[in-house]
Amino acid sequence: MSDEHPTRSKGLDVHEVEDGLVVYQPDRDRVHYLNQTSTVVFELCTGKNTDDRIVELVQAAWGLDQAPRDEVMTCLGQLRAEGVVQ
């Protein structure tokens, strides 16, 4: 169980594209392409949802029988490592 409440980093330039998001970090001069799944995870990083709640919401969004915990936690880890979420 994780009680962290991820939030999007400040100063990001976010643009919707046909199949996800493009996120630009001006302070690092980095561009990140988020596919549909990582876009949903990113959008749920509001500071209100815990990591575990995000797993539950992703499961509900796709109507999955089992919670995609490993996949969501990997995605959150990558977003954190890149500084896109905190």
Protein Blocks (a to p, Z undefined) as FASTA:
>chain_A
ZZbdcdddehiacdddfklccdddfklopacdddfklmmmmmmmnolacfklmmmmmmmm
nopabdckklmmmmmmmmmmnomaZZ
